[in-house]
């Protein structure tokens, strides 16, 4: 994180002061991790295309996939997982500060999370049904598949209510993705802790499961994989062949990130037990992908295939 320098506050009478500006020390860097990730995927696609003649439709051996991805970027992803875990450990380390004190993820909190997920799902799928005729024919059938899975998605999310987790809620980043990290040449700096700008400040200050940040970063890897596919330099005739390799890349990087994160946060108060972890992470991944469908329909309709396929992959992997 960038070093804190100071704040500018607005004070009026006896009212609580309001921070209107925060100053942080600038960090020398080589750019954001999103751009570097898209570049890394592009090089991976080049290596895949070089071996196109020997690739078939079956899943490639792990050693082949590792060789095509290369060793440099996965090591960086491991470090991102470690730094993310250390961030959450730091945010959970102030029990005497009410604003940062961890809270139990109790039955009331679980129900609130589920109800929000259910509302997002219904609102998004209503919009998707309405926008179906506007989608390209190539993606319309995939959208229909996801629409048909609404009850299955809801059932997966509802599993949050079936168990009583021992994990705590903490303050989290709240808008975590590859674009929120700067690469210094050796390490990473995490930026923009204000959360999602569209949410009210009172909502952004609420404590949540750390897995929400984890799911957001895992989803960001799929976006990087597909963004690299759609770069102007990519030949259109290569895209259908490379789509399967895009999926393999982002699943592999998501796994590397998650394993590093869990290794860093093992036994932390905000990490649920294994079975609860799987249920909660799946629910947050689905919720994030569903949210992305709504966002893309409203802002970048040509990108909606990314979260649509994300939902399909999450359901298939369960």
Secondary structure, DSSP 8 states (H G I E B T S, - for coil): ---EEEEEEE--TTS--EEEEEEE-----S-BHHHHHHHHHHHHHHHHHHTGGG--SS---HHHHHHHH-SHHHHHHHHHHHHHHHHHHHHT--TT-TTT--EE--HHHHHHHHHHHHHHHHHHHHHHHHHGGGS-HHHHHHHHHHHHTHHHHHHHHHGGGSS----EEB---SS-SGGGEEE-SSSEEE--TT--TTS-HHHHTS-B-THHHHHHHHHHHHHHHHHHHTSTTS-HHHHHHHHHHHHHHHHHHHHHHHHHHHHHHTT-TTS--HHHHHHHHHHHHHHHHHHHHHHHHHH-GGGHHHHHHHHHHHHHH-
